[in-house]
């Protein structure tokens, strides 16, 4: 059997996606109005596993908007990270 035939018969088993480890995710929002000032980028580490960034983002037709983004580094399974995120949002709204 040649090498290409061996590769074609190899089965790749992908683990359940809910068990994947989330190492980094971004949650962001763009301003509704355009921004005409100088380009900028600032960031703050707000916790051990979170970073907030605010910057000017280029859009279509040469327009710019301000974007705020939170980067988190959960280092947890997708199931654990989603549950934690959903519970945190529920606590703020309902509590």
Backbone torsions as a table, in degrees:
resi	resn	phi	psi	omega
1	UNK	NA	132.0	178.4
2	UNK	-80.2	170.1	-174.3
3	UNK	-62.7	-38.8	-178.3
4	UNK	-66.4	-35.3	178.0
5	UNK	-67.9	-38.0	178.5
6	UNK	-65.3	-40.6	179.7
7	UNK	-64.4	-39.1	-177.7
8	UNK	-67.6	-27.3	-177.9
9	UNK	-91.1	-5.7	179.8
10	UNK	-73.8	131.7	178.5
11	UNK	-103.3	128.2	178.8
12	UNK	-100.2	119.2	179.1
13	UNK	-96.2	119.9	179.5
14	UNK	-98.8	126.6	-179.4
15	UNK	-64.2	158.1	177.4
16	UNK	-53.2	127.9	-174.9
17	UNK	-60.4	-26.9	179.7
18	UNK	-70.7	-14.4	177.6
19	UNK	-96.1	-4.7	178.6
20	UNK	-62.9	148.2	178.4
21	UNK	-88.1	125.7	175.6
22	UNK	-84.0	114.0	179.4
23	UNK	-97.9	-27.6	179.8
24	UNK	-159.7	135.5	168.7
25	UNK	-144.2	156.3	-175.8
26	UNK	-119.7	137.6	171.7
27	UNK	-124.8	121.4	-175.0
28	UNK	-142.6	166.6	178.6
29	UNK	-147.5	138.1	177.5
30	UNK	-99.4	145.3	175.9
31	UNK	-62.7	149.9	178.0
32	UNK	-75.9	-32.2	-178.7
33	UNK	-95.5	159.1	179.2
34	UNK	-79.7	162.1	-178.1
35	UNK	-124.5	130.7	-175.1
36	UNK	-114.1	6.2	-178.3
37	UNK	-82.2	-171.1	178.0
38	UNK	-65.6	152.0	175.4
39	UNK	-65.8	144.0	178.8
40	UNK	-149.7	164.3	178.9
41	UNK	-156.5	118.6	175.9
42	UNK	-133.7	149.4	178.4
43	UNK	-145.2	152.6	178.9
44	UNK	-135.0	134.3	172.1
45	UNK	-85.4	114.2	-174.1
46	UNK	-100.5	-12.2	178.4
47	UNK	-161.7	175.3	-176.6
48	UNK	-59.4	-34.6	-176.3
49	UNK	-123.4	34.0	-179.5
50	UNK	-148.4	144.4	-179.6
51	UNK	-138.0	131.4	175.9
52	UNK	-106.7	132.7	-179.0
53	UNK	-127.5	136.9	174.5
54	UNK	-126.5	128.6	-177.0
55	UNK	-154.8	163.8	174.3
56	UNK	-87.0	133.3	-175.7
57	UNK	-119.5	127.9	178.1
58	UNK	-72.9	135.0	177.8
59	UNK	-116.4	-175.4	178.8
60	UNK	-60.8	157.4	175.1
61	UNK	56.9	30.3	175.9
62	UNK	73.7	9.5	179.9
63	UNK	-85.0	159.8	-179.4
64	UNK	-129.7	150.9	174.5
65	UNK	-139.3	157.2	175.5
66	UNK	-86.9	135.4	178.4
67	UNK	-122.4	136.8	171.8
68	UNK	-115.2	134.8	-173.3
69	UNK	-140.9	138.0	175.2
70	UNK	-112.4	124.1	176.7
71	UNK	-104.0	129.7	178.7
72	UNK	-123.2	149.4	-179.3
73	UNK	-124.0	74.7	-173.1
74	UNK	-63.2	-35.8	-176.5
75	UNK	50.7	46.4	179.6
76	UNK	-136.7	167.2	175.2
77	UNK	-63.6	155.5	179.3
78	UNK	-57.4	-41.4	179.6
79	UNK	-60.2	-46.6	180.0
80	UNK	-65.9	-43.9	-177.6
81	UNK	-64.8	-43.1	178.4
82	UNK	-65.5	-42.5	178.9
83	UNK	-61.5	-44.0	178.9
84	UNK	-63.2	-44.1	-179.9
85	UNK	-63.6	-46.1	-179.9
86	UNK	-65.0	-39.9	178.6
87	UNK	-67.4	-37.4	178.9
88	UNK	-64.5	-42.4	178.9
89	UNK	-69.0	-37.3	178.8
90	UNK	-66.3	-41.2	179.8
91	UNK	-60.5	-40.4	-179.1
92	UNK	-68.9	-39.2	-176.2
93	UNK	-77.4	-47.7	-174.1
94	UNK	-87.6	-19.5	-172.4
95	UNK	-108.6	NA	NA
